[in-house]
Amino acid sequence: STVNFTTQFGSPAQPSNCDLVVSGRTSITFKFTIEYTGGKAITEYALNYRIGTGSFTNFPVTIGDAVTQEGGQIEVTGLERNQEYEFQLTATNAEGTSEACSPKFETICKPFAPVL
């Protein structure tokens, strides 16, 4: 008899372990992992952020050294000081887009050290 196997592909899993690595005056670095790619390569990560209930702004993410098929670290620059930001990160492959992880992180105000 003949046995046929069907491979199931799907959208990537929701990015997980979205944790703060470092918070600076105008930047935030956070890490994340992708537990399951859906059986297809991740083709894009989409990162959007906002302050409070404002409009989301897109931040470009390039798959490369710091961000791979399994996750990585993203440094978001050009933020305002002393603000809480909400982020939405999704992963996309040929089959679709994951649910978003939505961590909230705060930028901090670091006083400048006097130059002696």
C-alpha positions as CSV (number, residue, x, y, z in Angstrom):
1,S,0.0,0.0,0.0
2,T,1.0,3.6,-0.5
3,V,1.3,6.1,2.3
4,N,1.0,9.8,1.5
5,F,2.2,12.5,3.7
6,T,1.0,16.1,3.6
7,T,3.1,18.9,4.9
8,Q,1.2,21.6,6.7
9,F,2.4,25.1,6.4
10,G,1.0,28.1,8.2
11,S,1.7,31.6,9.6
12,P,4.5,32.0,12.0
13,A,3.9,31.8,15.7
14,Q,3.4,35.1,17.7
15,P,6.8,36.5,18.6
16,S,7.4,35.6,22.3
17,N,9.8,36.6,25.1
18,C,9.6,40.2,24.1
19,D,11.8,41.6,26.9
20,L,13.6,44.8,27.5
21,V,17.4,44.7,27.1
22,V,18.2,48.3,27.6
23,S,16.3,51.6,27.8
24,G,18.1,54.8,26.9
25,R,17.2,58.5,26.7
26,T,15.8,58.2,23.1
27,S,16.1,54.5,22.3
28,I,15.0,51.1,23.5
29,T,16.5,47.7,22.7
30,F,14.4,44.6,23.2
31,K,14.7,41.0,22.3
32,F,12.2,38.4,21.1
33,T,12.1,34.8,19.8
34,I,10.1,33.0,17.2
35,E,9.1,29.6,18.4
36,Y,7.7,28.4,15.1
37,T,8.2,29.8,11.6
38,G,5.1,28.0,10.2
39,G,7.4,25.8,8.1
40,K,8.4,28.6,5.8
41,A,11.1,31.2,6.0
42,I,10.2,34.5,7.8
43,T,10.2,37.2,5.0
44,E,9.5,40.2,7.1
45,Y,9.2,41.6,10.6
46,A,6.9,44.5,11.1
47,L,7.5,46.8,14.1
48,N,5.1,49.6,15.0
49,Y,5.2,51.8,18.1
50,R,3.2,54.6,19.7
51,I,3.0,56.7,22.8
52,G,-0.2,56.2,24.8
53,T,-3.2,55.9,22.5
54,G,-1.6,57.9,19.6
55,S,-1.1,56.6,16.1
56,F,1.3,53.8,15.4
57,T,4.6,54.6,13.6
58,N,6.4,52.0,11.6
59,F,10.1,51.2,12.4
60,P,12.0,49.3,9.7
61,V,13.4,46.0,10.7
62,T,16.0,44.2,8.5
63,I,16.6,40.5,8.8
64,G,20.3,40.1,9.2
65,D,22.9,39.8,12.0
66,A,20.8,41.0,14.9
67,V,17.5,39.6,13.7
68,T,17.1,36.1,12.3
69,Q,14.5,33.5,11.5
70,E,14.5,32.6,15.3
71,G,14.3,36.1,16.6
72,G,16.9,38.6,17.8
73,Q,17.3,42.1,19.2
74,I,15.9,45.3,17.8
75,E,17.1,48.8,18.8
76,V,14.5,51.4,18.2
77,T,16.0,54.9,17.9
78,G,14.6,58.4,17.6
79,L,12.2,58.1,20.5
80,E,11.1,60.9,22.9
81,R,12.5,61.0,26.4
82,N,10.5,60.0,29.5
83,Q,7.7,58.3,27.5
84,E,6.0,54.9,27.7
85,Y,5.8,53.3,24.3
86,E,3.7,50.4,23.2
87,F,5.2,48.2,20.5
88,Q,3.6,45.7,18.1
89,L,5.9,43.2,16.5
90,T,4.7,40.7,13.9
91,A,6.4,38.1,11.7
92,T,5.4,37.2,8.2
93,N,6.1,34.3,5.9
94,A,4.6,33.2,2.6
95,E,1.6,31.8,4.4
96,G,0.6,34.8,6.4
97,T,1.3,37.1,9.4
98,S,1.6,36.2,13.1
99,E,-0.4,37.7,15.9
100,A,1.5,40.7,17.4
101,C,3.5,40.7,20.7
102,S,2.7,44.0,22.3
103,P,5.2,44.9,25.0
104,K,5.3,48.3,26.7
105,F,8.6,49.9,27.6
106,E,9.6,53.3,28.9
107,T,12.4,55.6,27.8
108,I,14.3,57.2,30.6
109,C,16.0,60.5,31.2
110,K,19.7,60.1,31.8
111,P,21.2,63.4,32.9
112,F,24.3,64.4,31.1
113,A,27.5,64.0,33.1
114,P,29.4,67.3,33.5
115,V,32.5,67.6,31.4
116,L,35.5,68.5,33.5
